[in-house]
Amino acid sequence: MKVSVGAATDIGQVREGNEDSFLVVAPLYAVADGMGGHRGGEVASSLALETVQGMFERKEGSLADQVVEANRAVFDRSQNDRSVSGMGTTLTAALVDGSRVHLVHVGDSRAYLLRGGELAQLTEDHTLVHRMVMEGEISQEEAETHPHRSILTRALGVDQSVQVDEGDVEAAAGDRLLLCTDGLTGMVPEEQIREILLESADPQEAVEKLVKVANRAGGIDNITAVILDFSEDGSGPGETKRSAIPQQPTMERPVPPPASPKRPDITVVGAPIPEASTARGPSTPSPAARPAAGTRPEAPRRSSPSVGRKVGIWAGVTLAIVALAMVGLRLYLDTQWFVGVSNGRVAIFRGVPTEVGGFELHSVVVETSIPADEAQALALYRDLPDGITADDRTGAETIVESIRDDVARFEQPTS
């Protein structure tokens, strides 16, 4: 079975760094989404994949064994290096052996199979809201807007041991396998992902289009995708290609996503990135434009009063638009709430957990007495530094009370 591969990763529109990593070392392919702050997330995802790759190349253990060892490596580093304390990562990997594909999975990154025009999710999200859906506490529609939808119940590096999901898929010619982080699935509905996978025959073009669409929908997280195309006779694009997309802030302009009642939780934040323009210094008249020696320069022409009035009117309109935009942004931020970290403690914030142009788009409303490191020691709250969003202040207070209860419940007794 011939496998053609495309891979891409991108920082997105909001994050300051790329905490995602991917691995393309045929016949092993993987994606990982780090968490625990900018540096911690980068270290966790890259360390996990480096561990898996090293053991794979040395032919040590099964793929599941390699993921278990990656968990141990991330956990030990987190315990011994205070600068990355509390870090963790998701990991979804595929090992191709002929027509058999062995999948291993931890976290909320995903594996999809496109076959016969239909897209099927092969992995199960290890999230709090998915567990609540499975237990019948909430519906799938409620899960999409639930304030705890970003909380993981399982990740690498959180505990000394980890449970790894694994299974096999028998690939057929024409199949397309997608591995991706939630920076893609959180911004692009599955139906649109299916359409892109069907429209783009080349796997590299397909992954780069997926990244572009996620960015145009807002790009609130890092975005990573790896596509494997299976063919019987070796036809297809052929050699594996790396992403041409740079791992730095993309210049893709965010636009509102297509109207979709299924994604009410998607909100475009941040200012549009201006188009690139050519910088020019003060213009210098050419020799031909300078007046000849001894001649009197022609008096400059005065603009007509009507032109001046038009300029003044347009300047006023521009200022009014800017003022209205600022008012609109302020009103929007006042309705957004999340729980994060302030001065080493769990806190309630108003606004969104990001900054634009060096200006933070949030402010602390309540700083609790709960130590943030104790909350982050629990798997449910590893993403606390990145912010756990809530629908309103009441929802934020509910999250804080849950954190308080969980910290008290899991607190180790002292001797």
C-alpha positions in Angstrom: 0.0 0.0 0.0 1.4 3.4 -1.1 1.2 6.2 1.4 1.4 9.9 0.4 1.7 12.5 3.2 1.0 16.1 3.8 1.7 17.9 7.0 1.3 21.5 8.3 1.4 23.4 11.6 0.7 27.0 12.3 0.7 29.3 15.3 -2.8 30.7 14.5 -4.1 34.2 15.1 -4.0 34.6 18.9 -1.4 32.5 20.6 2.1 33.9 21.2 3.9 30.6 20.4 3.2 27.2 18.8 2.7 24.5 21.4 1.8 21.9 18.8 4.2 19.4 17.3 3.9 16.8 14.6 6.0 13.7 13.6 6.4 12.4 10.0 8.9 9.5 10.1 7.5 6.9 7.7 5.7 4.6 8.6 5.1 6.5 11.9 3.0 9.7 12.0 1.7 11.7 15.0 0.4 15.1 16.3 0.7 16.5 19.8 -0.9 19.5 21.4 1.0 20.8 24.4 -0.4 22.6 27.4 0.9 24.4 30.5 1.8 27.8 29.2 3.8 28.8 26.2 7.2 27.2 27.2 5.7 24.2 29.0 3.4 23.3 26.1 6.2 23.5 23.5 8.5 21.3 25.7 5.7 18.8 26.5 4.6 18.1 22.9 8.1 18.0 21.4 9.5 15.9 24.3 6.7 13.4 23.9 7.2 13.0 20.2 11.0 12.9 20.5 10.6 10.0 23.0 8.3 8.1 20.8 10.5 8.6 17.7 13.7 7.6 19.6 12.1 4.3 20.8 10.6 3.6 17.5 13.9 4.0 15.6 15.6 1.8 18.2 12.7 -0.7 17.9 12.0 -0.7 21.6 8.5 -1.8 22.6 5.1 -1.4 20.9 3.7 2.0 19.9 1.6 2.0 23.1 4.7 1.2 25.1 6.5 4.1 23.5 3.6 6.5 24.4 3.7 5.3 28.0 7.4 6.0 28.1 6.7 9.5 26.6 4.2 10.1 29.4 6.9 9.2 31.9 9.5 11.5 30.2 7.1 14.5 30.3 6.0 13.8 33.9 9.6 13.5 35.1 10.6 16.7 33.4 7.6 18.5 34.8 8.5 17.4 38.3 12.2 18.3 38.0 12.1 21.6 36.1 10.0 24.3 37.8 10.0 26.4 34.7 7.7 23.8 33.0 5.9 22.5 36.1 2.4 21.3 35.3 2.9 20.8 31.6 1.3 18.1 29.6 0.3 17.1 26.1 -2.1 15.2 23.9 -0.8 12.6 21.4 -2.5 10.9 18.5 -0.3 8.6 16.4 -0.7 6.2 13.5 1.7 3.4 12.6 1.3 2.1 9.0 2.1 -1.6 8.3 1.0 -2.4 4.8 -2.8 -1.9 4.7 -3.0 -2.1 8.5 -3.0 1.2 10.5 -2.4 1.0 14.3 -3.7 4.0 16.2 -2.8 5.2 19.7 -4.5 8.1 21.3 -4.5 10.2 24.5 -6.3 13.6 24.8 -8.5 15.6 22.5 -6.5 15.6 19.3 -8.3 13.5 16.7 -7.9 10.9 14.0 -10.5 10.9 11.1 -11.0 8.5 8.2 -12.4 9.7 4.9 -13.8 6.7 3.0 -16.3 6.7 0.2 -17.0 10.4 0.7 -17.9 9.9 4.4 -15.9 11.3 7.3 -15.7 9.2 10.5 -14.0 10.1 13.8 -11.8 7.2 14.9 -10.8 8.5 18.3 -12.6 9.5 21.5 -12.1 12.9 23.1 -10.7 12.6 26.6 -12.6 15.6 27.8 -14.9 16.4 30.7 -17.8 17.4 28.5 -17.5 14.2 26.4 -17.7 12.1 29.5 -20.7 14.1 30.6 -22.3 13.4 27.2 -21.6 9.7 27.4 -23.1 9.6 30.9 -26.2 11.4 29.7 -25.7 14.6 31.8 -25.7 16.9 28.8 -26.5 16.7 25.1 -23.9 17.0 22.3 -25.3 20.4 21.4 -24.8 21.6 25.0 -21.3 20.2 25.0 -20.3 22.5 22.2 -20.9 25.6 24.3 -20.1 24.1 27.8 -17.7 26.3 29.9 -15.7 23.1 30.7 -15.3 22.0 27.1 -11.5 22.6 27.1 -10.8 20.6 30.2 -9.0 17.3 29.6 -9.6 14.1 31.6 -6.5 12.4 30.2 -3.2 13.7 28.9 0.5 12.7 28.8 2.7 14.1 31.6 -0.1 14.7 34.1 0.4 11.5 36.2 3.1 8.9 36.5 1.0 6.4 34.5 -1.5 6.9 31.7 -4.2 4.9 30.0 -3.6 4.7 26.2 -6.4 4.0 23.7 -5.3 1.9 20.8 -6.9 0.1 17.9 -6.4 -1.0 14.3 -7.9 0.2 11.0 -7.7 -1.8 7.7 -6.9 0.8 5.1 -8.2 0.6 1.5 -7.0 2.3 -1.7 -8.6 5.7 -1.8 -8.8 6.1 1.9 -7.6 9.4 3.5 -6.5 9.5 7.2 -6.4 12.9 9.0 -4.6 13.4 12.3 -5.2 16.9 13.8 -5.2 19.0 17.0 -8.2 20.8 18.3 -7.0 24.1 16.8 -8.5 22.7 13.6 -11.6 20.9 14.9 -12.5 23.8 17.3 -12.7 26.3 14.4 -13.8 24.3 11.4 -17.0 22.2 11.4 -16.6 18.5 10.5 -18.8 19.0 7.3 -16.4 21.7 6.1 -13.4 19.5 6.9 -15.0 16.7 4.9 -15.6 19.0 1.9 -12.0 20.2 1.9 -10.7 16.7 2.1 -12.8 15.8 -0.9 -11.9 18.9 -2.9 -8.1 18.8 -2.5 -6.6 15.8 -4.1 -3.0 16.6 -3.1 -2.5 15.9 0.7 -0.1 18.9 1.2 -2.6 21.2 -0.5 -5.3 19.8 1.7 -3.6 20.3 5.0 -2.6 23.8 4.1 -6.1 24.6 3.1 -7.4 23.3 6.4 -5.0 25.5 8.3 -6.0 28.5 6.1 -9.7 28.0 6.8 -9.1 27.6 10.5 -7.2 30.8 10.6 -9.9 32.6 8.6 -12.4 31.4 11.2 -10.4 33.1 13.9 -7.4 30.8 14.6 -7.8 31.0 18.4 -5.4 28.1 18.9 -2.4 26.5 17.3 -3.4 24.4 14.2 -1.7 21.1 13.1 -2.8 18.5 10.6 -1.2 15.5 9.0 -2.9 13.7 6.1 -2.1 10.1 4.9 -3.4 9.1 1.5 -3.5 5.4 0.6 -3.2 4.1 -2.9 -2.8 0.6 -4.3 -0.4 1.2 -7.3 1.7 4.0 -6.0 -0.2 6.6 -8.0 -0.6 10.0 -6.3 1.6 12.9 -5.3 4.3 10.5 -4.0 7.1 11.8 -1.7 6.2 13.1 1.8 6.3 16.9 1.9 6.8 19.2 4.9 4.6 22.2 5.5 5.6 25.4 3.7 3.6 27.4 6.3 6.0 29.2 8.7 5.7 28.6 12.4 5.1 32.3 13.2 2.1 34.6 13.3 0.2 34.0 10.1 -0.8 36.9 7.8 -4.1 35.3 7.0 -6.8 37.9 7.7 -9.5 36.6 10.1 -13.0 36.7 8.8 -16.3 35.6 10.4 -16.9 31.9 9.9 -19.9 30.8 7.7 -23.1 31.0 9.6 -23.6 27.7 11.3 -26.0 27.1 14.2 -23.9 24.2 15.3 -20.9 26.5 16.2 -22.3 29.2 18.5 -19.2 29.1 20.6 -17.0 30.5 17.8 -16.3 34.2 18.2 -13.7 36.1 16.1 -11.5 38.2 18.4 -8.7 40.5 17.7 -8.1 43.2 15.2 -7.7 42.4 11.5 -4.1 42.4 10.3 -3.5 45.2 7.9 -2.4 44.5 4.4 1.3 44.7 3.8 2.4 47.9 2.2 5.7 49.3 0.8 7.3 51.7 3.3 8.4 54.9 1.7 10.5 57.7 3.1 10.0 61.4 2.4 9.9 62.0 -1.4 12.7 63.9 -3.0 12.0 65.9 -6.2 14.0 64.7 -9.2 16.5 67.2 -10.7 14.0 67.8 -13.5 11.4 68.8 -11.0 13.6 71.4 -9.2 13.3 75.1 -10.4 16.3 76.3 -12.5 18.8 78.7 -10.9 17.7 82.3 -10.9 14.1 81.5 -11.7 11.2 82.0 -9.3 9.5 78.9 -8.2 5.9 78.7 -9.1 3.5 79.3 -6.2 1.9 76.2 -4.9 -1.7 75.8 -6.0 -4.3 76.0 -3.3 -6.8 73.3 -3.0 -10.3 74.3 -3.4 -12.5 74.8 -0.3 -14.7 71.9 -1.5 -11.7 69.5 -1.4 -10.8 70.7 2.1 -14.4 70.2 3.3 -14.4 66.6 1.8 -11.2 65.8 3.5 -12.6 67.1 6.8 -15.8 65.1 6.4 -14.0 61.9 5.6 -11.6 62.4 8.6 -14.6 62.9 10.8 -16.3 59.7 9.5 -13.1 57.7 10.0 -12.8 58.9 13.6 -16.4 58.1 14.2 -16.0 54.5 12.8 -12.9 54.0 15.0 -14.7 55.3 18.1 -17.7 53.0 17.4 -15.3 50.0 16.9 -13.6 50.8 20.2 -17.0 51.0 22.0 -18.1 47.8 20.3 -14.9 46.0 21.4 -15.3 47.3 25.0 -19.0 46.1 25.1 -17.9 42.7 23.8 -15.1 42.3 26.3 -17.4 43.2 29.1 -19.6 40.2 28.3 -16.7 37.7 28.2 -15.5 35.8 31.3 -12.8 33.2 32.1 -10.9 31.6 35.0 -7.1 31.9 34.9 -4.1 32.6 37.0 -3.2 35.9 38.7 -0.2 36.3 41.0 0.0 32.5 41.4 -3.6 32.1 42.4 -6.8 31.1 40.7 -8.7 34.2 39.5 -11.8 35.3 37.7 -11.2 37.6 34.7 -13.5 39.7 32.5 -12.5 39.8 28.8 -10.7 37.2 26.7 -7.4 35.5 27.6 -5.1 37.1 25.0 -3.5 40.4 24.1 -3.3 42.4 20.9 -0.4 44.7 20.1 0.9 44.4 23.7 -2.5 45.3 25.2 -4.2 42.7 27.4 -7.9 42.2 26.5 -8.8 41.2 30.0 -8.7 42.4 33.7 -8.8 40.6 37.0 -12.2 40.8 38.8 -11.7 38.4 41.7 -8.4 36.8 42.8 -9.1 33.8 45.0 -6.9 32.2 47.7 -6.6 28.9 45.7 -3.0 28.3 44.8 -2.8 27.9 41.0 -0.1 25.2 41.1 -2.3 23.0 43.3 -5.1 23.3 40.7 -2.8 22.7 37.8 -1.6 19.5 39.5 -5.0 18.0 38.6 -5.5 16.8 35.1 -8.8 18.7 34.8 -7.1 22.1 35.2 -3.9 21.8 33.2 -5.0 24.5 30.8 -5.7 27.0 33.6 -2.9 29.4 32.6 -4.4 29.6 29.1 -7.9 30.4 30.6 -11.0 28.3 31.1 -13.9 30.2 29.4 -17.3 30.7 31.0 -20.6 32.0 29.6 -20.9 34.6 32.4 -19.7 35.6 35.8 -21.9 33.0 37.5 -20.4 30.3 35.2 -16.9 31.5 36.2 -17.7 31.4 39.9 -19.1 27.8 39.4 -15.7 26.8 37.8 -13.8 28.3 40.7 -16.0 26.4 43.2 -15.3 23.2 41.3 -11.6 23.9 41.4 -11.8 24.6 45.1 -13.7 21.4 45.8 -11.4 19.3 43.6 -8.2 20.7 45.1 -9.5 20.0 48.6 -10.6 16.5 47.6 -7.3 15.5 46.0 -5.1 17.3 48.6 -2.5 14.9 50.0 -2.7 14.5 53.8 0.2 15.8 55.7 2.0 13.8 58.4 
